[in-house]
Amino acid sequence: MTENAILVLCAAHSFGFALFHLLFWRLFDWPASLRTAGTANRAILPIANACLIYLFSAVGAVCLMFPQALLHSELGRALLAGMAGFWCLRLLLQFAYLRRRHPLVQGLNVAFVLGAGLFAWPLFALAPLA
């Protein structure tokens, strides 16, 4: 696989999660289902979700627009490592807070592992920076 191809997959993964998070209002019947939550939680969930949509979209765009910088600079590799760490953390938090053996939850677990692997792949596949 070429260097840029893995970043295209990283971008697709990121844009896929941005789209998935855009659907949260419909999937979880927001804001109606949040009415029983406290004021802070009623605000925090959609705000955090909107920030994740922005993050995933920005990361996807960076993967497509700046592949050489991501692959061949310290800052780019730090971003890749940060995203791999994000997906590892997301998987750990899934097990801590959403311990269900539902097929959709298991599918998300696979998607989190895939994200960690995609973003980590270039870090191990490329030669160290000089």
C-alpha positions in Angstrom: 0.0 0.0 0.0 1.4 3.4 -0.9 2.0 6.1 1.8 -0.8 8.2 0.6 -3.3 5.3 0.3 -3.2 4.7 4.1 -4.0 8.4 4.7 -7.0 8.2 2.3 -8.2 5.3 4.5 -7.6 7.5 7.6 -9.6 10.3 6.0 -12.5 7.9 5.0 -12.6 6.6 8.6 -12.6 10.1 10.0 -15.3 11.4 7.6 -17.3 8.3 8.4 -17.3 9.0 12.1 -18.2 12.7 11.4 -21.2 11.5 9.4 -22.1 9.0 12.1 -22.0 11.8 14.8 -24.1 14.0 12.6 -26.8 11.4 12.9 -26.8 11.4 16.7 -29.6 13.9 16.9 -31.9 11.5 14.9 -30.5 8.2 16.3 -30.8 9.3 19.9 -33.9 11.5 19.5 -32.1 14.6 20.7 -33.2 17.0 22.3 -36.3 15.1 23.4 -34.4 12.2 25.0 -32.1 14.7 26.8 -35.1 16.4 28.6 -34.7 14.1 31.6 -31.0 14.9 31.9 -29.8 17.7 34.1 -29.2 21.1 32.5 -25.4 20.6 32.2 -25.7 17.2 30.6 -28.4 18.4 28.3 -25.9 21.0 27.0 -22.7 19.0 27.2 -23.7 16.1 25.1 -24.6 18.0 21.9 -21.8 20.4 22.4 -19.2 17.6 22.7 -20.8 15.8 19.8 -20.5 18.9 17.6 -16.9 19.3 18.6 -16.2 15.7 17.6 -17.9 16.3 14.2 -15.5 19.2 13.7 -12.5 17.2 14.8 -13.2 14.2 12.6 -13.9 16.5 9.6 -10.7 18.5 10.2 -8.5 15.3 10.6 -10.0 13.8 7.5 -9.3 17.0 5.5 -5.7 17.2 6.8 -5.1 13.6 5.8 -6.2 14.4 2.2 -4.6 17.9 2.0 -1.3 17.4 3.7 -0.2 13.8 3.3 3.5 14.5 2.9 3.5 16.8 6.0 1.7 14.1 8.0 4.1 11.4 6.9 7.4 13.2 6.9 7.4 15.7 9.7 7.5 15.5 13.5 4.3 17.4 13.8 2.5 15.2 11.3 3.6 12.0 13.0 2.6 13.5 16.3 -0.9 14.1 14.9 -1.0 10.5 13.6 0.1 9.2 17.0 -2.4 11.4 18.7 -5.3 10.1 16.6 -4.1 6.5 17.1 -4.1 7.2 20.9 -7.6 8.8 20.6 -9.0 5.6 19.1 -7.3 3.4 21.7 -8.7 5.6 24.5 -12.1 5.5 22.9 -12.0 1.7 22.8 -11.0 1.5 26.5 -13.8 4.0 27.5 -16.2 1.9 25.5 -15.4 -1.1 27.7 -15.6 1.0 30.9 -18.9 2.7 30.2 -20.8 0.6 27.6 -20.4 -3.0 28.5 -23.0 -4.5 26.2 -22.7 -7.5 24.0 -24.9 -5.9 21.3 -23.8 -6.4 17.7 -23.8 -2.6 17.0 -21.5 -2.1 20.1 -19.2 -4.8 18.8 -19.2 -3.2 15.4 -18.1 0.1 17.0 -15.4 -1.7 18.9 -14.0 -3.0 15.6 -14.2 0.5 14.1 -12.2 1.9 17.0 -9.5 -0.8 16.6 -9.5 -0.1 12.9 -9.0 3.7 13.5 -6.1 3.0 15.9 -4.5 0.7 13.4 -4.9 3.0 10.4 -3.4 6.0 12.2 -0.6 4.0 13.7 0.3 2.2 10.5 2.4 5.0 9.0 4.3 5.4 12.3 5.6 1.9 12.0 5.8 1.5 8.2 7.9 4.5 7.5 11.6 5.0 8.2 12.4 7.1 11.2 12.8 10.9 10.6 16.4 12.0 10.2 
